[in-house]
Structures are given as C-alpha cells and as structure tokens.
Amino acid sequence: MNVIDKAHELARAIKESSEFVDVSSAMRVIEGDPDSKAMLDNFRAKQVELQQRMMSGEMPPQEDMEQMEKLFEVLNLNLAIRRLFEAERRLSVVIEDVNKIITDSLAQMYSGH
C-alpha cells in the first residue's frame, strides 16, 4: 500500500463528500451575488489580518475582536453566507475527524498499543 496514493484517494473522497459539495454549491451562489461576495471577501480579509497579527504574537485590541463578532453576526443574516458558513463548519468537522484518526494512529506507535 502506497501512503501517498491513499492520501490522494482520501482527497478525492473528501471532494466527493456531501460536505464538500455543499461548500462548493454555497460558494457558487455567493459568486453570483456581487453584494454577498463583497461582504464575504471583506470579512475574510479582516479575518486573515487578525490571524496574522495573532500569529506574530500581537493580541488584537478587544474592539477589533468585537467588531469581527458583530460583522460575523451581520453576515449570518445573509442566507447565502449563512449557508456557506454552516457548510464550511460541517466540512471542517470531517477534516478534523480525519486528522484525529491519523493522529491517534500515530500516537499508538509511541504508547505501545
């Protein structure tokens, strides 16, 4: 068994999953609505900026964090964006589960089980 081939097989299975299809479908709807796309792009850009600041050791001011929470709440009022966020959450659960399975199997190597 070739591990890399299995990884590609897993990637294909994820792309064919209902969770991935739901994210793709939700994104197509947003791509077709310039206002929704602009709102989402603005949110994602701010999200990336905050994450980069945090990764560099800077803790963003509380006001920035509260502004992001409010922006997230506003975005959730948009049904297309809410659908995307929910689909992304479900897909991330699948990916977290896959990661846990892999991590747990490697941990067994070190625990002797």
ChimeraX attribute file (.defattr): number of C-alpha atoms within 10 A of each C-alpha:
attribute: neighborCount
match mode: 1-to-1
recipient: residues
	/A:1	5
	/A:2	6
	/A:3	8
	/A:4	9
	/A:5	10
	/A:6	11
	/A:7	11
	/A:8	11
	/A:9	12
	/A:10	13
	/A:11	12
	/A:12	11
	/A:13	12
	/A:14	17
	/A:15	13
	/A:16	11
	/A:17	13
	/A:18	14
	/A:19	20
	/A:20	19
	/A:21	15
	/A:22	18
	/A:23	19
	/A:24	16
	/A:25	15
	/A:26	21
	/A:27	19
	/A:28	14
	/A:29	15
	/A:30	21
	/A:31	14
	/A:32	10
	/A:33	12
	/A:34	10
	/A:35	11
	/A:36	18
	/A:37	18
	/A:38	13
	/A:39	16
	/A:40	18
	/A:41	12
	/A:42	12
	/A:43	16
	/A:44	12
	/A:45	11
	/A:46	15
	/A:47	14
	/A:48	11
	/A:49	13
	/A:50	18
	/A:51	15
	/A:52	12
	/A:53	13
	/A:54	12
	/A:55	10
	/A:56	9
	/A:57	9
	/A:58	11
	/A:59	12
	/A:60	13
	/A:61	8
	/A:62	9
	/A:63	9
	/A:64	12
	/A:65	14
	/A:66	11
	/A:67	11
	/A:68	16
	/A:69	12
	/A:70	12
	/A:71	16
	/A:72	16
	/A:73	12
	/A:74	13
	/A:75	18
	/A:76	16
	/A:77	10
	/A:78	12
	/A:79	13
	/A:80	18
	/A:81	22
	/A:82	17
	/A:83	19
	/A:84	21
	/A:85	18
	/A:86	16
	/A:87	22
	/A:88	18
	/A:89	14
	/A:90	17
	/A:91	20
	/A:92	14
	/A:93	13
	/A:94	16
	/A:95	13
	/A:96	12
	/A:97	12
	/A:98	14
	/A:99	12
	/A:100	12
	/A:101	12
	/A:102	11
	/A:103	11
	/A:104	11
	/A:105	12
	/A:106	11
	/A:107	12
	/A:108	10
	/A:109	9
	/A:110	8
	/A:111	7
	/A:112	6
	/A:113	7
